[in-house]
C-alpha cells in the first residue's frame, strides 16, 4: 500500500476526472470533502473543510502529495493558508494548486483570491507546483446558453475566452501531481480565443437553436472592462494549448444541448 495522495475537491468537476487517472497510475487516493461518502477500492473519503480549517490534520496523516482543487467564489486565499499550515506541519513533500490564468492581473475578487493563494503556497516552505488554467468549457457553457436565449445578443466589447476541455486540465494535473515540485508551470488554455458572438453561434449550431434577433453592443465599465479589453484574462506566450475545441465539446454533449435548444425554441 502506497502513501495516499490527498485530493481536495476530489468529487468536483475537475477532481472527479483527476482521481481515476491517479488510480490508473496505481496511487491510493484520499479525498477531502465536507460531507461523508462511501469508500471505494483505493479511495478513502475524509470529512474536512479547507476554508474553516476543519479536519486537515487527520486528512494529511501519512500524506506526501496534496492536489488542492477545492475552491469557490470566496475564501480560496483562506483555504490556502489553512491547508499550507497543516501541510507544513504534516511534512508534506509536494503541494499542487490549480489557479486561473490572469490571477495577478484581473481586478476581480475571485482572481485576487487565487493570486493570494498562489503567494501563500509559494511562501509556505512546502515544495509546490501551480498550474493556471483557462475557464473550462463546462463553465463557459451556461454563459453561451443564457445569451442564446436573449432576444438581442449582448456583445460586451473585448470580452474573450479561451476555454479548455476539463479532461485536458485533469490529465495535466495528474501529471504534475505524480511528478516533482516545479513551481509555477506553463499556463494551460484552450486552442482558440473566442468572443461572445462566436461562442453563441457555435452553441446555436450545435443545438439547432435559431438566432433571436440582432446584437446589442455593450461596453464593460471601469477597471474590469479595461482588463478584459486588454486581454488580461488570456494566456500569453509560452502557454500550453489544449486540442479539443469549443465546437468539439458541444458536439460531445449534443444530446444534452439539443434538449436545451428545444426549450429555448419553445420560449
C-alpha positions in Angstrom: 0.0 0.0 0.0 1.4 3.4 -1.0 1.2 6.7 0.8 -2.2 8.2 0.0 -2.3 11.2 -2.3 -4.7 13.8 -0.8 -7.1 15.5 -3.2 -9.2 18.4 -2.0 -12.3 18.9 -4.2 -11.9 15.4 -5.4 -15.6 15.0 -6.1 -15.9 18.2 -8.1 -15.8 18.8 -11.9 -12.0 18.5 -12.2 -11.5 16.3 -9.2 -13.8 13.6 -10.5 -11.7 13.5 -13.7 -8.3 13.5 -12.0 -9.0 10.8 -9.4 -9.5 8.0 -11.9 -6.2 9.0 -13.7 -4.3 8.8 -10.4 -5.9 5.5 -9.6 -4.8 4.2 -13.0 -1.3 5.2 -12.1 -1.5 3.0 -9.1 -1.9 5.7 -6.4 -4.1 5.3 -3.4 -6.3 8.4 -3.0 -7.7 10.2 -0.1 -10.4 12.7 -0.9 -11.2 15.6 1.4 -14.8 16.8 1.2 -17.3 18.5 3.5 -19.7 15.5 3.6 -19.1 11.8 4.3 -19.0 9.4 1.4 -18.8 5.7 0.9 -15.2 4.4 0.4 -14.2 2.8 -2.9 -11.4 0.5 -3.8 -8.2 2.5 -3.4 -10.2 5.7 -2.5 -10.8 6.9 1.0 -13.1 9.8 1.8 -12.4 12.0 4.8 -14.5 14.9 6.1 -13.0 18.3 6.4 -13.2 21.9 5.2 -10.2 23.9 3.9 -11.9 27.3 4.5 -12.9 26.5 8.1 -9.7 24.6 8.7 -11.5 21.6 10.0 -10.2 18.0 9.7 -7.0 18.9 7.9 -4.5 17.3 10.4 -6.3 14.0 10.2 -6.7 14.2 6.4 -2.9 14.8 5.9 -1.7 12.0 8.1 0.9 9.9 6.2 0.3 12.1 3.1 3.3 13.2 1.0 1.5 14.8 -2.0 -1.6 17.1 -2.0 -3.6 18.1 -5.0 -5.6 21.2 -4.0 -8.6 21.6 -6.3 -11.2 22.7 -3.8 -12.4 26.3 -4.5 -15.3 28.6 -4.6 -16.5 32.1 -5.2 -14.9 33.2 -2.0 -12.3 32.0 0.5 -9.6 30.5 -1.7 -7.0 32.6 0.0 -8.1 31.5 3.4 -8.2 27.9 2.4 -4.7 28.1 1.1 -3.4 29.5 4.4 -5.1 26.7 6.4 -4.0 23.9 4.1 -0.4 25.0 3.8 0.0 25.4 7.5 -1.4 21.9 8.0 0.7 20.5 5.2 3.9 22.1 6.6 3.2 20.6 10.0 2.5 17.2 8.4 5.7 17.2 6.4 4.0 17.1 3.0 6.6 17.0 0.2 4.6 18.4 -2.7 1.6 20.7 -2.9 -0.1 21.2 -6.2 -2.5 24.0 -6.7 -4.9 24.8 -9.6 -5.3 28.5 -10.3 -6.7 30.7 -13.1 -5.0 32.5 -15.9 -4.7 36.2 -15.2 -4.9 35.7 -11.4 -2.5 38.5 -10.8 -3.9 40.8 -13.4 -7.6 40.8 -13.3 -9.3 43.3 -10.8 -11.9 40.8 -9.7 -12.3 39.3 -6.3 -12.1 35.7 -7.4 -8.9 36.3 -9.4 -7.3 38.2 -6.5 -8.1 35.4 -4.1 -6.5 32.9 -6.4 -3.4 35.2 -6.7 -3.2 35.4 -2.9 -3.5 31.6 -2.7 -0.5 31.3 -5.1 1.5 33.6 -2.9 0.7 31.8 0.2 1.7 28.4 -1.2 4.9 29.8 -2.7 5.9 31.2 0.7 4.8 28.2 2.7 8.1 26.3 2.8 6.3 23.3 1.3 7.6 22.3 -2.2 5.0 23.4 -4.6 3.6 23.4 -8.2 1.0 25.9 -9.5 -1.0 25.4 -12.8 -3.0 28.3 -14.1 -5.8 27.1 -16.4 -8.3 28.9 -18.5 -12.1 28.6 -17.9 -13.4 25.1 -18.6 -15.8 24.5 -21.4 -18.3 23.5 -18.8 -18.1 26.9 -17.1 -18.5 28.8 -20.4 -21.5 26.7 -21.4 -24.0 28.4 -19.1 -22.9 31.8 -20.4 -23.4 30.8 -24.0 -26.7 29.1 -23.2 -28.1 32.1 -21.3 -27.1 34.5 -24.1 -28.6 32.3 -26.8 -32.0 32.8 -25.1 -31.9 36.5 -25.3 -33.9 38.4 -27.9 -30.9 40.6 -28.6 -27.4 39.2 -28.1 -25.4 41.3 -25.7 -21.9 41.7 -27.1 -19.5 43.1 -24.4 -16.6 44.7 -26.3 -13.3 42.9 -25.7 -14.8 40.0 -23.7 -13.0 36.9 -24.9 -12.5 33.4 -23.6 -10.1 30.6 -24.5 -12.0 27.7 -22.9 -10.2 24.4 -22.3 -11.5 20.9 -22.0 -11.8 19.6 -18.5 -10.2 16.3 -19.4 -7.1 18.0 -20.7 -6.8 20.0 -17.5 -7.3 16.9 -15.4 -4.6 15.0 -17.4 -2.1 17.8 -16.8 -2.9 18.0 -13.1 -2.4 14.2 -12.7 0.9 14.5 -14.5 2.1 17.3 -12.1 0.9 15.5 -9.0 2.8 12.4 -10.0 5.9 14.4 -10.7 8.3 16.6 -8.8 7.6 20.1 -7.4 8.1 22.5 -10.3 7.0 26.0 -9.1 4.7 27.8 -11.5 4.4 25.8 -14.7 3.2 27.0 -18.1 -0.4 28.1 -18.2 -2.9 25.8 -19.9 -5.5 27.3 -22.2 -7.8 26.1 -25.0 -6.8 26.0 -28.6 -8.8 29.1 -29.7 -9.7 32.6 -28.4 -13.4 33.2 -28.8 -15.6 36.3 -28.4 -19.2 36.1 -27.3 -20.7 36.0 -30.9 -18.5 33.1 -31.8 -19.3 31.2 -28.6 -23.1 31.7 -29.1 -23.0 30.9 -32.8 -21.3 27.6 -32.2 -23.8 26.8 -29.4 -26.8 27.6 -31.6 -25.3 25.5 -34.4 -24.8 22.5 -32.1 -28.2 22.7 -30.5 -30.2 23.7 -33.6 -31.5 26.9 -31.8 -32.3 29.7 -34.2 -30.9 33.2 -33.9 -33.2 35.5 -31.9 -32.6 39.0 -33.3 -29.6 41.2 -33.7 -26.7 42.3 -31.4 -26.6 44.8 -28.6 -23.0 46.2 -28.2 -22.1 46.8 -24.5 -19.0 48.5 -23.1 -17.9 46.9 -19.9 -17.1 49.8 -17.5 -14.2 50.6 -15.2 -11.0 48.6 -14.5 -12.7 45.3 -15.2 -13.8 46.3 -18.7 -10.3 47.7 -19.4 -8.7 44.5 -18.2 -10.9 42.3 -20.5 -10.3 44.6 -23.5 -6.6 44.4 -22.9 -6.8 40.6 -22.7 -5.5 40.3 -19.2 -7.6 37.1 -18.7 -5.9 35.4 -21.7 -2.8 33.3 -21.7 0.4 34.8 -23.0 3.4 33.4 -24.9 4.7 30.1 -23.6 1.3 28.7 -22.6 0.4 25.2 -23.4 -2.7 24.8 -25.6 -5.3 22.1 -25.4 -6.5 20.3 -28.6 -10.3 19.9 -28.1 -12.2 22.9 -29.3 -15.4 24.5 -28.1 -17.3 23.1 -31.0 -16.0 19.6 -30.3 -17.1 19.9 -26.7 -20.6 21.0 -27.7 -20.8 18.0 -30.1 -19.8 15.7 -27.3 -22.7 17.0 -25.4 -25.1 17.1 -28.3 -28.0 15.0 -26.7 -27.9 17.4 -23.7 -27.6 20.6 -25.7 -30.2 19.6 -28.2 -32.7 19.1 -25.4 -31.8 22.6 -24.1 -32.3 24.1 -27.5 -35.8 22.7 -27.7 -36.7 24.5 -24.5 -35.1 27.7 -25.9 -37.1 27.5 -29.2 -40.4 26.9 -27.3 -39.9 30.2 -25.4 
